[in-house]
């Protein structure tokens, strides 16, 4: 009598399908959890980059302190020459009417026909010989007259006669006019006129 094996085959098929479905579920779960773990690591990398930005911000703060050190260098230089008597004019100063007559009265003996120091202070030549012209013999870094800048004008250093040791107005030559028997010293008012003319722009007016 033949044996009916169909029940056994049905049971085997059922068991096979059950095992197959369990294996797929485990494989699927492993992939899913693995992906989630990678995402967490990448998030940590982003946190590290934030810290780098904070370090660069600190570098910027250091550079601010350097700028502060450069302030105030010029304030340390002071003059020993008292110039409280010097009263610059509030009114426009005329070169032809006020400055040139002072040169002719006090400087003509040496700086007209003689041209000492290669400087001619005649009525025709005085302005062109002074403004913007380098000093030809000494102190070539100072022009004879720097328009608008008394301290940068060699002429002002000469007529103030503050002495060689003064850090702002000193020089190593004789003052002008020189202390000679025939020389007539400049009056404080005359020095103020020349100073004011230079400070106002040393115009040929």
ABEGO torsion letter per residue (X at the ends): XBBBAAAAAAAAAAAAAAAAAAAAAAAAAAAAAAAAAAAAAAAAAAAAAAAAAAAAAAAAAAAAAAAAAABGAAAABBBABBAAABBBBABBBBAAAAAAAAAAAAAAAAABAAGBGGBBBBAAAAAAAABGBBBAABGAABBABBBGBAAABAAAAAAAGAEAABAAABBABBBOBBBBAABBBBBAAAAAAAAAAAAAGGBBX
